[in-house]
Amino acid sequence: MADIFDFPRDARNVARADGKGADMGGEAPQTMLMRPQGVPDQVWNAVLSVDRMRRLKGMTYREIPVPNSMANFGIGVALECDETYASGWIMILYSLKFREDWHSHWRCVAFASLPLPDKEYDCLTPGMYWDMMMERLNPNDSEHVSGTVTVTQNTAFGHDPDVPRVGCEIRVSWTPLDYADGGLDAGSQVGQWASFLRSMTQSEEENPVD
């Protein structure tokens, strides 16, 4: 069964709710994490890199479970843009046994749900969104990228007229390049995906990366 690791829920929620911490562009508040027994050094260092990563202003981060059939260990983070309908998640997986299909012990799996203005949709949209995503994945930090882009049609009911009528869903996985000792800066992987989500809804001039 896969163990699930991420930053403590309560500590991070408080930091966001009171307007302090990394959502305001600062460093993540320091909390004491207890290392469970049997966790490899590579995995624990990856956990710490997520705990210490800088958060982006306007983004909410929370822990999500990692399916235990996918890997021995995993870090799951859900992401949401505070003022838009853009959201997604990323899971950083670690297998104790080297996976030939991953070309590594590590694999990242991610999902994005993005609003899509009607005027922007045409047959070229999926490829355009894929190219934008690839620009956000550091080519020096990842390889063996694969996935799909799906255009969705939404029908809104009730009293929420602002729900986008057309959306776009991206499902992607890639192999992050690890260190010589087999460790990984998982915080950098989460940060890249958060940056991609935010870039699809706000211009860089309006809200630069911290």
C-alpha positions in Angstrom: 0.0 0.0 0.0 1.3 3.4 -0.9 2.0 5.9 1.9 0.8 9.4 1.2 2.9 12.4 2.1 2.5 16.2 1.8 2.6 19.3 3.9 0.3 19.3 7.0 -3.3 20.3 6.1 -4.1 22.5 9.1 -0.9 24.4 9.1 -1.1 25.4 5.4 -4.8 26.2 5.6 -4.2 28.6 8.5 -1.4 30.3 6.6 -3.6 30.9 3.7 -6.7 32.0 5.7 -4.9 34.7 7.7 -3.2 36.2 4.6 0.3 35.2 5.7 2.9 32.8 4.3 3.7 31.8 0.8 0.3 32.7 -0.8 1.5 36.3 -0.3 4.7 35.7 -2.1 6.8 34.7 0.9 8.4 31.4 2.0 6.2 28.6 3.3 5.8 28.7 7.1 8.1 26.2 8.8 6.4 23.3 10.5 7.9 20.2 12.1 7.3 17.1 9.9 7.7 13.7 11.5 9.4 11.1 9.3 7.4 7.8 9.3 9.4 4.6 9.8 10.5 2.9 6.6 10.5 5.9 4.3 13.5 6.0 2.0 15.8 9.0 2.1 15.0 9.9 -1.5 11.3 10.0 -0.7 11.6 11.9 2.5 13.8 14.6 0.9 11.2 14.9 -1.8 8.6 15.5 0.8 10.7 18.2 2.4 11.2 19.9 -0.9 7.4 20.2 -1.3 7.0 21.5 2.3 9.6 24.2 1.7 8.7 25.2 -1.8 7.5 28.8 -2.6 3.8 29.0 -3.1 2.3 31.3 -5.9 0.0 34.1 -5.0 -3.6 33.4 -5.9 -3.1 29.6 -5.8 -4.6 27.2 -3.2 -2.7 24.0 -2.4 -4.0 21.0 -0.5 -3.1 17.4 0.0 -4.9 14.6 -2.0 -4.5 10.8 -1.7 -2.4 8.9 -4.1 -3.9 5.6 -5.4 -2.0 2.8 -3.7 -1.9 0.8 -6.9 0.3 3.3 -8.6 3.5 3.3 -6.6 5.1 2.5 -3.2 5.1 6.1 -2.2 3.5 9.2 -3.5 3.0 13.0 -2.9 -0.4 14.3 -4.0 -1.2 18.0 -4.3 -4.4 19.6 -5.6 -4.2 23.1 -7.0 -6.8 25.8 -7.6 -6.7 29.3 -8.9 -8.5 31.4 -6.3 -10.4 33.7 -8.8 -11.0 31.4 -11.8 -12.3 28.0 -12.7 -8.8 26.7 -13.4 -7.8 23.8 -11.2 -5.8 20.6 -11.3 -3.5 18.2 -9.4 -0.1 16.6 -9.6 1.1 13.3 -8.1 4.8 12.6 -7.7 5.2 8.8 -7.6 8.1 6.7 -6.3 8.6 3.0 -7.0 11.1 1.0 -4.9 11.8 -1.1 -8.0 13.1 0.6 -11.1 10.3 0.9 -13.7 11.3 0.3 -17.3 8.1 2.0 -18.5 9.1 5.1 -16.5 12.8 4.8 -17.2 13.2 5.7 -13.5 12.0 5.1 -10.0 10.1 8.4 -10.3 7.1 9.5 -12.4 4.9 12.6 -12.3 1.2 12.4 -13.2 -0.9 15.6 -13.6 -4.3 16.9 -14.6 -5.6 20.3 -15.4 -9.1 21.6 -16.0 -9.1 25.0 -17.7 -11.8 27.5 -18.8 -11.8 28.0 -22.5 -13.4 31.2 -23.9 -15.8 30.3 -26.8 -13.9 32.6 -29.2 -10.6 30.8 -28.6 -11.9 27.3 -29.5 -11.1 25.9 -32.9 -9.6 22.6 -34.2 -6.1 23.9 -33.3 -6.9 24.5 -29.6 -5.7 21.1 -28.2 -2.3 21.4 -29.8 -2.0 25.0 -28.7 -2.7 24.1 -25.1 -0.3 21.2 -25.2 2.5 23.4 -26.5 1.8 25.9 -23.7 2.1 23.2 -21.2 5.3 21.9 -22.7 6.8 25.4 -22.4 6.1 25.3 -18.6 7.8 21.9 -18.2 11.5 22.5 -17.8 13.2 20.4 -20.6 16.2 20.1 -18.4 14.1 18.7 -15.6 11.8 16.2 -17.3 11.6 13.7 -20.2 9.3 10.9 -21.7 6.3 13.2 -21.7 2.9 11.8 -22.8 -0.7 12.7 -22.4 -4.0 13.9 -23.9 -5.9 17.2 -24.4 -9.7 17.1 -24.3 -12.1 19.9 -25.1 -15.3 19.7 -23.0 -18.8 21.2 -23.3 -20.4 22.3 -20.0 -24.1 22.9 -19.4 -24.8 25.1 -16.4 -27.9 24.7 -14.2 -29.3 26.8 -11.4 -27.8 30.2 -10.5 -24.2 30.0 -11.6 -24.1 31.8 -15.0 -20.3 32.3 -14.8 -19.5 28.7 -15.3 -17.5 28.5 -18.6 -19.5 26.8 -21.4 -16.4 25.3 -23.0 -13.4 23.9 -21.1 -10.2 22.0 -21.7 -8.8 19.1 -19.8 -5.1 18.0 -19.9 -3.9 14.7 -18.7 -0.1 14.2 -18.8 2.7 12.2 -17.3 6.4 12.6 -17.4 9.6 11.3 -15.9 11.4 13.9 -13.8 15.1 13.9 -13.9 16.5 13.0 -10.5 19.8 13.7 -8.8 22.8 11.4 -9.0 21.8 9.9 -5.6 18.3 9.1 -6.8 16.7 12.0 -5.0 14.2 14.5 -6.5 13.2 18.2 -6.1 9.5 17.4 -6.0 8.7 20.9 -4.9 10.0 22.1 -8.3 7.7 19.7 -10.1 4.7 20.9 -8.1 5.8 24.5 -8.7 6.0 24.0 -12.5 2.4 22.6 -12.6 1.1 25.5 -10.4 2.8 28.0 -12.7 1.2 26.4 -15.8 -2.3 26.6 -14.3 -1.9 30.2 -13.3 -0.3 31.2 -16.6 -3.4 30.0 -18.4 -5.7 32.4 -16.6 -3.6 35.4 -15.8 -0.9 37.3 -17.8 2.6 37.3 -16.5 2.6 41.1 -16.3 -0.5 41.0 -14.0 0.9 38.4 -11.6 4.6 37.5 -12.0 6.0 34.3 -10.7 7.4 34.8 -7.2 
